[in-house]
Amino acid sequence: MSIGSKFLLACGVVAGCAFAFSAARAAPEPFCRDYTRAALAQVQKALAIPRCRRGMDGPRWSADYKVHFGWCLGASLRAADEERAARTVHLRRCE
């Protein structure tokens, strides 16, 4: 393998790693504020429907703003979307 080929390969590896890192980095604060408001609305909706209360364990169903916001700040956008979707699925199943 020539030096030029090795250089191009190294550049590709670095670019790939940079892309993977940027895709996995933590969600920004404005997104997390919206995420948290939506999470708390989902929690309140579930609490208002007695049959939805079953299975509301863990931080996913916390009524504490700080729990959702703090978690979101350290989560990827994908993880936050997955959490929101999990609450949505639960609500649809018990309504």
C-alpha positions as CSV (number, residue, x, y, z in Angstrom):
1,M,0.0,0.0,0.0
2,S,1.4,3.4,-1.0
3,I,1.9,6.3,1.4
4,G,-0.9,8.2,-0.4
5,S,-3.3,5.2,0.0
6,K,-2.5,4.9,3.7
7,F,-3.1,8.6,4.1
8,L,-6.5,8.4,2.4
9,L,-7.4,5.4,4.5
10,A,-6.4,7.2,7.7
11,C,-8.5,10.3,6.6
12,G,-11.5,8.0,6.0
13,V,-11.1,6.4,9.4
14,V,-10.8,9.8,11.2
15,A,-13.8,11.1,9.3
16,G,-15.9,8.1,10.1
17,C,-15.0,8.3,13.8
18,A,-15.9,12.0,13.8
19,F,-19.3,11.3,12.2
20,A,-20.0,8.5,14.7
21,F,-19.1,10.8,17.6
22,S,-21.3,13.7,16.4
23,A,-24.2,11.4,15.9
24,A,-23.9,10.0,19.4
25,R,-23.2,13.3,21.3
26,A,-25.6,14.6,23.9
27,A,-28.8,16.4,23.1
28,P,-28.7,20.2,23.3
29,E,-30.4,22.1,26.1
30,P,-33.3,23.6,24.0
31,F,-34.2,20.1,22.8
32,C,-34.0,18.7,26.3
33,R,-36.4,21.4,27.6
34,D,-38.9,20.4,25.0
35,Y,-38.3,16.7,25.6
36,T,-38.8,17.2,29.4
37,R,-42.1,19.1,29.0
38,A,-43.4,16.4,26.7
39,A,-42.2,13.7,29.1
40,L,-44.0,15.3,32.0
41,A,-47.2,15.7,29.9
42,Q,-47.0,12.0,29.1
43,V,-46.5,11.1,32.8
44,Q,-49.4,13.2,33.8
45,K,-51.6,11.7,31.1
46,A,-50.7,8.2,32.3
47,L,-51.3,9.0,35.9
48,A,-54.8,10.3,35.0
49,I,-55.8,6.9,33.5
50,P,-55.8,4.2,36.3
51,R,-55.1,1.3,34.0
52,C,-52.0,3.1,32.6
53,R,-50.4,3.3,36.1
54,R,-49.4,-0.4,35.9
55,G,-45.9,-0.6,34.5
56,M,-45.0,3.0,35.3
57,D,-41.8,2.1,37.1
58,G,-38.4,3.7,36.9
59,P,-37.2,7.2,35.9
60,R,-39.0,7.0,32.5
61,W,-42.2,7.7,34.5
62,S,-40.8,10.2,37.0
63,A,-42.9,13.3,37.7
64,D,-39.7,15.3,38.5
65,Y,-38.5,17.8,35.8
66,K,-34.9,17.4,36.9
67,V,-34.9,13.6,36.3
68,H,-35.9,13.9,32.7
69,F,-33.9,17.0,31.9
70,G,-30.7,15.7,33.5
71,W,-31.0,12.4,31.7
72,C,-31.6,14.1,28.4
73,L,-28.5,16.3,28.7
74,G,-26.4,13.2,28.8
75,A,-28.4,11.2,26.1
76,S,-28.2,11.2,22.4
77,L,-31.1,12.5,20.3
78,R,-31.8,8.9,19.3
79,A,-32.0,7.7,22.9
80,A,-34.4,10.6,23.8
81,D,-36.6,9.8,20.8
82,E,-36.7,6.1,21.9
83,E,-37.7,7.1,25.4
84,R,-40.5,9.3,24.2
85,A,-41.6,6.5,21.8
86,A,-41.7,4.0,24.7
87,R,-43.9,6.3,26.7
88,T,-46.2,6.8,23.7
89,V,-46.5,3.0,23.1
90,H,-47.4,2.5,26.8
91,L,-50.1,5.2,26.6
92,R,-51.6,3.8,23.4
93,R,-51.8,0.4,24.9
94,C,-53.6,1.4,28.0
95,E,-56.0,4.1,26.8
